[in-house]
Amino acid sequence: APSSCRLADYCSHTGQHELAGECVDKALHACEAAFHPQMRSRCTLGTARLRWRNAANRPFLRALFRQMKRASREGCHRTALELGKLLFCLDPEGDPMHLLLRLPGLALAAGEHRWLLALPSALPAHGLPLYPQYALSLALAERLSASPDAGGGGWGDLGEGR
């Protein structure tokens, strides 16, 4: 898996994004094949922990992070948000990938306004509303969720109502 991640990095830097994605897929498959049988159910429940400080976990975490970025780049924002949530749950204390700074943008793009509005109360110790990015994202999520087409998650209704 580490060699597939390195090859994906190289391919990405040389502009071969499709091949990089295939390498990430192979790395994720190799890591999933090595999982303990209970890992899948613990990931679903949100109780699985893979700490960044353990070097053996890093290839999987990197591959999952690259998969999240790839999904977002391809327009699969909901998938990218779910991968980001999973990554954050795997190491919530450390947050080595700084996912708390990426999740607001992914949530807005995915149309998950209510989830974004509930996030600061779910993680009060992090002081999320103090970050300018979160303050802006929360205001935007409130505006989008208050609009008549709140379920659509569209960006087009931002200019209306002025």
ChimeraX attribute file (.defattr): number of C-alpha atoms within 10 A of each C-alpha:
attribute: neighborCount
match mode: 1-to-1
recipient: residues
	/A:1	20
	/A:2	17
	/A:3	11
	/A:4	20
	/A:5	23
	/A:6	17
	/A:7	16
	/A:8	26
	/A:9	19
	/A:10	15
	/A:11	17
	/A:12	15
	/A:13	11
	/A:14	10
	/A:15	11
	/A:16	13
	/A:17	16
	/A:18	13
	/A:19	15
	/A:20	24
	/A:21	21
	/A:22	13
	/A:23	22
	/A:24	29
	/A:25	20
	/A:26	17
	/A:27	24
	/A:28	22
	/A:29	14
	/A:30	15
	/A:31	17
	/A:32	14
	/A:33	10
	/A:34	10
	/A:35	10
	/A:36	8
	/A:37	10
	/A:38	9
	/A:39	15
	/A:40	13
	/A:41	11
	/A:42	13
	/A:43	15
	/A:44	10
	/A:45	10
	/A:46	14
	/A:47	11
	/A:48	17
	/A:49	16
	/A:50	16
	/A:51	18
	/A:52	19
	/A:53	11
	/A:54	8
	/A:55	8
	/A:56	12
	/A:57	14
	/A:58	16
	/A:59	21
	/A:60	23
	/A:61	21
	/A:62	20
	/A:63	26
	/A:64	21
	/A:65	20
	/A:66	21
	/A:67	20
	/A:68	24
	/A:69	18
	/A:70	20
	/A:71	18
	/A:72	18
	/A:73	11
	/A:74	10
	/A:75	12
	/A:76	16
	/A:77	23
	/A:78	19
	/A:79	17
	/A:80	27
	/A:81	26
	/A:82	16
	/A:83	19
	/A:84	25
	/A:85	17
	/A:86	18
	/A:87	24
	/A:88	21
	/A:89	18
	/A:90	21
	/A:91	18
	/A:92	17
	/A:93	10
	/A:94	12
	/A:95	16
	/A:96	15
	/A:97	16
	/A:98	12
	/A:99	16
	/A:100	18
	/A:101	14
	/A:102	14
	/A:103	21
	/A:104	25
	/A:105	17
	/A:106	23
	/A:107	24
	/A:108	24
	/A:109	20
	/A:110	21
	/A:111	22
	/A:112	22
	/A:113	25
	/A:114	17
	/A:115	14
	/A:116	21
	/A:117	20
	/A:118	11
	/A:119	17
	/A:120	17
	/A:121	13
	/A:122	10
	/A:123	10
	/A:124	10
	/A:125	8
	/A:126	13
	/A:127	11
	/A:128	18
	/A:129	16
	/A:130	10
	/A:131	12
	/A:132	10
	/A:133	14
	/A:134	22
	/A:135	14
	/A:136	13
	/A:137	21
	/A:138	23
	/A:139	12
	/A:140	17
	/A:141	24
	/A:142	16
	/A:143	14
	/A:144	25
	/A:145	19
	/A:146	12
	/A:147	16
	/A:148	9
	/A:149	11
	/A:150	18
	/A:151	14
	/A:152	13
	/A:153	19
	/A:154	14
	/A:155	12
	/A:156	8
	/A:157	14
	/A:158	12
	/A:159	7
	/A:160	7
	/A:161	6
	/A:162	4
